[in-house]
C-alpha cells in the first residue's frame, strides 16, 4: 500500500450545475487538502479523506460566488469546510473503482459514491512515483440543505438540483 499526497498544482475539484434549465455553470474550489492510501492489488484496503475550504469557491463571477457563500447556500460563516471520508473502496474492473464515503456539506452528512478511474502512473523527473485519477459523482444539492432557488417566468427554476462533481487528481507517493 502506498500513501499519497495531492499535487494541488496539477489537481482540481470541480463541479457543474444547470442554470436557467438549459445552460451550465462550472466552478471549482481552489483551497483543499486530501490524502489517500491506495492498494491496487486489494482496493478494499484503500482509503481517502478530503477537506475543502468552501470559501474558496470560484465560478468566475464574484457576485455569484458571494451568493454561494451566503446562508442561502453554503453559509460559509457557520460551515467553512466540507469533508469527504471514504467508508469502502472496491474494484469495478480494470483500473476502475467505486469509492463510497460520507460527504458533509453544511451540517448534513450523506453517503456518496464516486466512480473513479486510474488514469496512469509513473516516475517524475525527480524519481517520485506519481499517479493520476479522475472521479465523478452526482449529488442532489437539496439533500445537503442547499435549497435556495427562484422560479423563472418561462417555467423551471434558476438553479438546477443536480450537481455534477468532477475531480482530476495527481498525487505523489510517499515511501
Phi and psi in degrees as GROMACS dihedral restraints (atoms count N, CA, C in turn):
[ dihedral_restraints ]
;  ai    aj    ak    al  type     phi  dphi    fc
    3     4     5     6     1  -115.9    20    10
    4     5     6     7     1   138.1    20    10
    6     7     8     9     1   -97.3    20    10
    7     8     9    10     1   137.7    20    10
    9    10    11    12     1  -121.7    20    10
   10    11    12    13     1   146.4    20    10
   12    13    14    15     1  -111.6    20    10
   13    14    15    16     1   143.0    20    10
   15    16    17    18     1   -74.9    20    10
   16    17    18    19     1   138.0    20    10
   18    19    20    21     1   -93.7    20    10
   19    20    21    22     1    91.1    20    10
   21    22    23    24     1   -61.6    20    10
   22    23    24    25     1   -27.3    20    10
   24    25    26    27     1   -68.1    20    10
   25    26    27    28     1   -19.6    20    10
   27    28    29    30     1  -122.9    20    10
   28    29    30    31     1    25.8    20    10
   30    31    32    33     1  -135.7    20    10
   31    32    33    34     1   157.9    20    10
   33    34    35    36     1  -148.3    20    10
   34    35    36    37     1   140.7    20    10
   36    37    38    39     1  -109.1    20    10
   37    38    39    40     1   104.6    20    10
   39    40    41    42     1  -119.8    20    10
   40    41    42    43     1   166.3    20    10
   42    43    44    45     1  -153.7    20    10
   43    44    45    46     1   163.0    20    10
   45    46    47    48     1  -145.3    20    10
   46    47    48    49     1   153.7    20    10
   48    49    50    51     1  -150.4    20    10
   49    50    51    52     1   148.0    20    10
   51    52    53    54     1   -68.0    20    10
   52    53    54    55     1   141.8    20    10
   54    55    56    57     1  -127.0    20    10
   55    56    57    58     1   126.6    20    10
   57    58    59    60     1    56.4    20    10
   58    59    60    61     1    35.3    20    10
   60    61    62    63     1    75.5    20    10
   61    62    63    64     1   -43.3    20    10
   63    64    65    66     1  -107.7    20    10
   64    65    66    67     1   -15.4    20    10
   66    67    68    69     1  -109.4    20    10
   67    68    69    70     1   172.0    20    10
   69    70    71    72     1  -124.6    20    10
   70    71    72    73     1   142.7    20    10
   72    73    74    75     1  -110.3    20    10
   73    74    75    76     1   133.5    20    10
   75    76    77    78     1  -112.4    20    10
   76    77    78    79     1   148.6    20    10
   78    79    80    81     1  -155.1    20    10
   79    80    81    82     1   179.3    20    10
   81    82    83    84     1  -153.1    20    10
   82    83    84    85     1   170.4    20    10
   84    85    86    87     1  -113.8    20    10
   85    86    87    88     1   128.7    20    10
   87    88    89    90     1   -94.7    20    10
   88    89    90    91     1   -15.0    20    10
   90    91    92    93     1  -121.5    20    10
   91    92    93    94     1   114.9    20    10
   93    94    95    96     1  -163.3    20    10
   94    95    96    97     1   159.4    20    10
   96    97    98    99     1  -132.9    20    10
   97    98    99   100     1   152.4    20    10
   99   100   101   102     1  -157.4    20    10
  100   101   102   103     1   153.2    20    10
  102   103   104   105     1  -143.5    20    10
  103   104   105   106     1   147.2    20    10
  105   106   107   108     1  -149.5    20    10
  106   107   108   109     1   154.5    20    10
  108   109   110   111     1  -116.2    20    10
  109   110   111   112     1   132.3    20    10
  111   112   113   114     1  -129.6    20    10
  112   113   114   115     1   130.1    20    10
  114   115   116   117     1  -123.5    20    10
  115   116   117   118     1    98.2    20    10
  117   118   119   120     1   -63.0    20    10
  118   119   120   121     1   -29.7    20    10
  120   121   122   123     1   -74.0    20    10
  121   122   123   124     1   -33.6    20    10
  123   124   125   126     1  -139.9    20    10
  124   125   126   127     1    82.8    20    10
  126   127   128   129     1   -56.0    20    10
  127   128   129   130     1   -24.1    20    10
  129   130   131   132     1   -63.6    20    10
  130   131   132   133     1   -17.7    20    10
  132   133   134   135     1   -86.4    20    10
  133   134   135   136     1    -5.1    20    10
  135   136   137   138     1   -81.6    20    10
  136   137   138   139     1   159.2    20    10
  138   139   140   141     1  -156.1    20    10
  139   140   141   142     1   159.1    20    10
  141   142   143   144     1  -147.8    20    10
  142   143   144   145     1   143.3    20    10
  144   145   146   147     1  -137.4    20    10
  145   146   147   148     1   138.5    20    10
  147   148   149   150     1  -141.7    20    10
  148   149   150   151     1   147.3    20    10
  150   151   152   153     1  -131.1    20    10
  151   152   153   154     1   129.7    20    10
  153   154   155   156     1  -116.5    20    10
  154   155   156   157     1   131.6    20    10
  156   157   158   159     1   -80.1    20    10
  157   158   159   160     1   103.8    20    10
  159   160   161   162     1   -62.4    20    10
  160   161   162   163     1   -30.2    20    10
  162   163   164   165     1   -64.9    20    10
  163   164   165   166     1   -10.7    20    10
  165   166   167   168     1   -89.7    20    10
  166   167   168   169     1    11.4    20    10
  168   169   170   171     1   -58.7    20    10
  169   170   171   172     1   139.3    20    10
  171   172   173   174     1  -141.2    20    10
  172   173   174   175     1   108.7    20    10
  174   175   176   177     1  -111.0    20    10
  175   176   177   178     1    12.5    20    10
  177   178   179   180     1    66.2    20    10
  178   179   180   181     1    25.4    20    10
  180   181   182   183     1  -146.7    20    10
  181   182   183   184     1   105.2    20    10
  183   184   185   186     1   -56.2    20    10
  184   185   186   187     1   -44.1    20    10
  186   187   188   189     1   -64.1    20    10
  187   188   189   190     1   -42.2    20    10
  189   190   191   192     1   -64.6    20    10
  190   191   192   193     1   -43.5    20    10
  192   193   194   195     1   -59.9    20    10
  193   194   195   196     1   -40.7    20    10
  195   196   197   198     1   -61.2    20    10
  196   197   198   199     1   -42.2    20    10
  198   199   200   201     1   -65.6    20    10
  199   200   201   202     1   -40.6    20    10
  201   202   203   204     1   -64.4    20    10
  202   203   204   205     1   -30.0    20    10
  204   205   206   207     1   -78.6    20    10
  205   206   207   208     1   -16.0    20    10
  207   208   209   210     1   -76.0    20    10
  208   209   210   211     1   175.0    20    10
  210   211   212   213     1   -63.5    20    10
  211   212   213   214     1   -19.0    20    10
  213   214   215   216     1   -63.2    20    10
  214   215   216   217     1   -28.6    20    10
  216   217   218   219     1  -125.2    20    10
  217   218   219   220     1  -100.6    20    10
  219   220   221   222     1   -76.7    20    10
  220   221   222   223     1   -23.6    20    10
  222   223   224   225     1    52.2    20    10
  223   224   225   226     1    60.3    20    10
  225   226   227   228     1   -57.0    20    10
  226   227   228   229     1   -32.5    20    10
  228   229   230   231     1   -61.2    20    10
  229   230   231   232     1   -37.4    20    10
  231   232   233   234     1   -93.3    20    10
  232   233   234   235     1   -32.1    20    10
  234   235   236   237     1  -130.6    20    10
  235   236   237   238     1    76.4    20    10
  237   238   239   240     1   -73.2    20    10
  238   239   240   241     1   -14.9    20    10
  240   241   242   243     1  -126.4    20    10
  241   242   243   244     1   149.5    20    10
  243   244   245   246     1  -119.7    20    10
  244   245   246   247     1   149.9    20    10
  246   247   248   249     1  -133.6    20    10
  247   248   249   250     1   156.0    20    10
  249   250   251   252     1  -135.0    20    10
  250   251   252   253     1   132.5    20    10
  252   253   254   255     1  -136.3    20    10
  253   254   255   256     1   121.9    20    10
  255   256   257   258     1   -67.3    20    10
  256   257   258   259     1   148.4    20    10
  258   259   260   261     1  -118.0    20    10
  259   260   261   262     1   -19.5    20    10
  261   262   263   264     1  -160.6    20    10
  262   263   264   265     1   139.0    20    10
  264   265   266   267     1  -127.5    20    10
  265   266   267   268     1   129.1    20    10
  267   268   269   270     1  -140.8    20    10
  268   269   270   271     1   152.3    20    10
  270   271   272   273     1   -74.3    20    10
  271   272   273   274     1   141.3    20    10
  273   274   275   276     1  -111.6    20    10
  274   275   276   277     1    11.7    20    10
  276   277   278   279     1   103.1    20    10
  277   278   279   280     1   135.7    20    10
  279   280   281   282     1    62.3    20    10
  280   281   282   283     1  -130.2    20    10
  282   283   284   285     1  -103.0    20    10
  283   284   285   286     1    32.2    20    10
  285   286   287   288     1  -113.3    20    10
  286   287   288   289     1   140.6    20    10
  288   289   290   291     1  -137.4    20    10
  289   290   291   292     1   155.9    20    10
  291   292   293   294     1  -115.2    20    10
  292   293   294   295     1   117.2    20    10
  294   295   296   297     1  -110.5    20    10
  295   296   297   298     1   112.4    20    10
  297   298   299   300     1   -98.2    20    10
  298   299   300   301     1   138.0    20    10
  300   301   302   303     1  -162.9    20    10
  301   302   303   304     1   176.5    20    10
  303   304   305   306     1   -99.6    20    10
  304   305   306   307     1   120.9    20    10
  306   307   308   309     1  -103.1    20    10
  307   308   309   310     1   127.4    20    10
  309   310   311   312     1  -114.6    20    10
  310   311   312   313     1   121.0    20    10
  312   313   314   315     1  -126.6    20    10
  313   314   315   316     1   131.7    20    10
  315   316   317   318     1    58.8    20    10
  316   317   318   319     1  -123.8    20    10
  318   319   320   321     1  -114.4    20    10
  319   320   321   322     1    26.0    20    10
  321   322   323   324     1  -118.1    20    10
  322   323   324   325     1   129.6    20    10
  324   325   326   327     1  -116.4    20    10
  325   326   327   328     1   127.7    20    10
  327   328   329   330     1  -136.4    20    10
  328   329   330   331     1   150.8    20    10
  330   331   332   333     1   -72.4    20    10
  331   332   333   334     1   141.6    20    10
  333   334   335   336     1  -136.7    20    10
  334   335   336   337     1   143.9    20    10
  336   337   338   339     1  -113.9    20    10
  337   338   339   340     1   123.6    20    10
  339   340   341   342     1   -98.2    20    10
  340   341   342   343     1   130.0    20    10
  342   343   344   345     1   -88.9    20    10
  343   344   345   346     1   115.0    20    10
  345   346   347   348     1  -116.1    20    10
  346   347   348   349     1   139.7    20    10
  348   349   350   351     1  -127.6    20    10
  349   350   351   352     1   129.2    20    10
  351   352   353   354     1   -76.4    20    10
  352   353   354   355     1   122.2    20    10
  354   355   356   357     1   -94.1    20    10
  355   356   357   358     1   -17.2    20    10
  357   358   359   360     1   157.4    20    10
  358   359   360   361     1   166.5    20    10
  360   361   362   363     1  -153.2    20    10
  361   362   363   364     1   157.1    20    10
  363   364   365   366     1   172.9    20    10
  364   365   366   367     1   176.0    20    10
  366   367   368   369     1   -88.3    20    10
  367   368   369   370     1   137.4    20    10
  369   370   371   372     1   -86.1    20    10
  370   371   372   373     1   174.9    20    10
  372   373   374   375     1   -60.7    20    10
  373   374   375   376     1   -14.3    20    10
  375   376   377   378     1  -102.7    20    10
  376   377   378   379     1     7.8    20    10
  378   379   380   381     1    87.4    20    10
  379   380   381   382     1     6.0    20    10
  381   382   383   384     1   -84.6    20    10
  382   383   384   385     1   143.7    20    10
  384   385   386   387     1   -79.5    20    10
  385   386   387   388     1   128.6    20    10
  387   388   389   390     1  -120.4    20    10
  388   389   390   391     1   149.0    20    10
  390   391   392   393     1  -140.5    20    10
  391   392   393   394     1   148.2    20    10
  393   394   395   396     1  -125.9    20    10
  394   395   396   397     1   140.0    20    10
  396   397   398   399     1  -132.2    20    10
  397   398   399   400     1   148.2    20    10
  399   400   401   402     1  -116.7    20    10
  400   401   402   403     1   144.3    20    10
  402   403   404   405     1  -143.5    20    10
  403   404   405   406     1   147.0    20    10
  405   406   407   408     1  -139.5    20    10
  406   407   408   409     1   148.4    20    10
  408   409   410   411     1  -156.5    20    10
  409   410   411   412     1   159.0    20    10
  411   412   413   414     1  -125.9    20    10
  412   413   414   415     1   131.4    20    10
  414   415   416   417     1  -124.9    20    10
  415   416   417   418     1   160.1    20    10
  417   418   419   420     1   -97.3    20    10
  418   419   420   421     1   115.5    20    10
  420   421   422   423     1   -61.1    20    10
  421   422   423   424     1   -30.9    20    10
  423   424   425   426     1   -62.8    20    10
  424   425   426   427     1   -29.9    20    10
  426   427   428   429     1   -61.1    20    10
  427   428   429   430     1   -22.6    20    10
  429   430   431   432     1  -107.1    20    10
  430   431   432   433     1    15.2    20    10
  432   433   434   435     1    82.9    20    10
  433   434   435   436     1    10.3    20    10
  435   436   437   438     1   -94.9    20    10
  436   437   438   439     1    77.6    20    10
  438   439   440   441     1  -105.4    20    10
  439   440   441   442     1    -7.9    20    10
  441   442   443   444     1   -55.4    20    10
  442   443   444   445     1   141.6    20    10
  444   445   446   447     1  -162.3    20    10
  445   446   447   448     1   172.9    20    10
  447   448   449   450     1  -143.6    20    10
  448   449   450   451     1   130.0    20    10
  450   451   452   453     1   -70.3    20    10
  451   452   453   454     1   145.8    20    10
  453   454   455   456     1  -100.1    20    10
  454   455   456   457     1   144.6    20    10
  456   457   458   459     1   -57.7    20    10
  457   458   459   460     1   -37.5    20    10
  459   460   461   462     1   -83.5    20    10
  460   461   462   463     1     0.5    20    10
  462   463   464   465     1   106.6    20    10
  463   464   465   466     1   153.4    20    10
  465   466   467   468     1    85.7    20    10
  466   467   468   469     1  -170.4    20    10
  468   469   470   471     1  -129.3    20    10
  469   470   471   472     1   160.5    20    10
  471   472   473   474     1   -66.0    20    10
  472   473   474   475     1   -43.4    20    10
  474   475   476   477     1  -116.8    20    10
  475   476   477   478     1   127.6    20    10
  477   478   479   480     1   -65.4    20    10
  478   479   480   481     1   162.7    20    10
  480   481   482   483     1   -87.6    20    10
  481   482   483   484     1   -36.2    20    10
  483   484   485   486     1   -87.3    20    10
  484   485   486   487     1   129.6    20    10
  486   487   488   489     1  -110.5    20    10
  487   488   489   490     1   122.9    20    10
  489   490   491   492     1   -92.8    20    10
  490   491   492   493     1   120.5    20    10
  492   493   494   495     1  -100.7    20    10
  493   494   495   496     1   134.5    20    10
  495   496   497   498     1  -136.9    20    10
  496   497   498   499     1   124.7    20    10
  498   499   500   501     1  -115.0    20    10
  499   500   501   502     1   134.1    20    10
  501   502   503   504     1  -121.6    20    10
  502   503   504   505     1   112.2    20    10
  504   505   506   507     1  -121.0    20    10
  505   506   507   508     1   131.3    20    10
  507   508   509   510     1  -122.7    20    10
  508   509   510   511     1   133.3    20    10
  510   511   512   513     1  -137.2    20    10
  511   512   513   514     1   157.4    20    10
  513   514   515   516     1  -112.5    20    10
  514   515   516   517     1   128.3    20    10
  516   517   518   519     1   -73.4    20    10
  517   518   519   520     1   145.0    20    10
  519   520   521   522     1  -107.6    20    10
  520   521   522   523     1   133.8    20    10
